[in-house]
Amino acid sequence: MDVRLWTFILVGLSFALYIGVAIWSRAGSTKDFYVAGTGVSPLANGMATAADWMSAASFISMAGLISFMGYDGSVYLMGWTGGYVLLAMLLAPYLRKFGAYTVPEFVGERYYSQVARVVAVACAIFVSFTYVSGQMRGVGIVFSRFLEVDVTWGVVIGMGIVFFYAVLGGMKGITYTQVAQYCVLIFAYMVPAFFLAVMLSGTFIPQLGFGGADPESGVFLLDKLDGLHRELGFTAYTNGTKSTIDVFFITAALMVGTAGLPHVIIRFYTVPRVRDARVSVGWALLFIAILYTTAPAVAVFARTNLLDTVAGQPYETMPEWFSKWEDTGLITFDDKDGDGNIRYVADPAENELTIDRDIMVLANPEISRLPNWVVGLVAAGGLAAALSTAAGLLLVISSAISHDLLKRALKPDISERGELVAARISAAFAVVVAGLLGINPPGFVAQVVAFAFGLAASSFFPVIILGTFTRTMNREGAVAGMLSGITFTAAYIIYFRFINPAADSPENWWFGISPEGIGTLGMVLNFAVALTVSKFTPAPPASVRELVDRIRVPGGNA
């Protein structure tokens, strides 16, 4: 069977599984819709959290980033993985003990303010829409290649699938669907990695193959890749080009952004006890590590195969996969010298080949001539990663509108049934907006996701930390901190990436900090403003100070 038929079969079977799970576990109450009835086991929640967090950026784009950036791409590995240590140690058990359904509800109750709640709702929606646009973009890329449709139609198809199980099942349906999606995505990621490790290094384990040697020549893979890069004018693969300060700020933004992402934090309300929240973080870190320790190896395999297969080769001899990706517009060849050979070099004036880095993981099995069923499996895995995170983000948007804005602020007397209907309508609206953003994304998948992490770092992380560990932080400080942090971060990103992209270079960045890392500075600004404002405004009421003491006391099943 050809690639397209295998893709139809495997994607179709996986979608049938997701929809079946959504119907089986559909939400019957607001508690089911928002927090899955707080009855999810730590193991299942850890698996669902891993799927929720390992988005299209992790599955599709991260290894692609590393394959192009080399050493510089390590910031994504360190930041996204290290964030879970912060999450486990600083946030998960305390937020679960607090018992709120959503992050804006925590902010509203802890800071005894409807204004703080509404600001948190606005931040959650802004962060989530930024993040989800990258996921829908990933869906469109997968469909455009393997189902041979336009990227726009690929996004529309993904919208329909997410609409069905997110709107019907809520958090309960999403949780158990994400368990299935984790199984699909990790199997789809590891199978081609096993194949490629054997082919390129003679070992079955990708993590060992990454540092292994070519069985035929005996040359270490990284040495071979460094040599290929130098021949083509690129920086050596194992050398970094980013400044130390930018590496630090990007890594920190991704770490604290992980700990502040609303769709991840809400997961710790779905388990029965405080202890279960901490245990589920441990399971999630284990499940995440399987993919994240494999990604550098996949990146090296993909880059080596690409350069061996494409660079300097006659265009007319390119295999079918090359022309299929050309049809999507994600690979373009411009024969500048007219010799018919593909000149792929670092110098933009002489380079004839443009490759979208988001396709590397998806194209890798085809480049390596793996069996067609492996190619179809990778497509199913990429869709599972994108759709699982998209669903979680859409639920954050839905609950922020229906629960925090409507129920808690605008219409407190609304019935549970009315709130559930509002939640589903909000989710449907969010799906449509997310689709439009996926059709016109603000960057490649991992870059967009890095922006979302920076926005989360600059808005939610400080108010959650200060709200948990300080008794004196008040509502005025929290509101001022959130607004200043997210406004500064968003303005910096928008200026350099949209208003004046010509100035988007290290010499023009503030202190040499890129837009991907500016969330760290936004977080520092948030902390500074929040602490300063709270010092000169009235202290929180005694009941709030007692609440802070209570949620930090060990023990209990709340």
QUIUR-V819858 format. One line per field, one symbol per residue. burial: # if it has 16 or more other C-alpha atoms within 10 Angstrom, else .. A space follows every 10 residues. Layout:
burial: ???
This chain:
burial: ..##.##### #..##..##. ##..###### ########.# ########## ########## ########## ########## ########.# ########## ########## ########## ########## ########## ########## #########. ###.###### ########## ########## .######### ###.###.## .###.....# ##.######. .#.####..# .#...##### ########## ########## ########## #####.##.. ##.####### #######..# #.#.#..... ##.##.#### ###.#..... #####..... ###.###### ########.. .######### ########## ########## #########. ........## .#######.# #..######. ##.####### ########## ####.####. ########## ########## .##..##... ...#....#. .######### ########## #.##....## ...##..#.. #.......
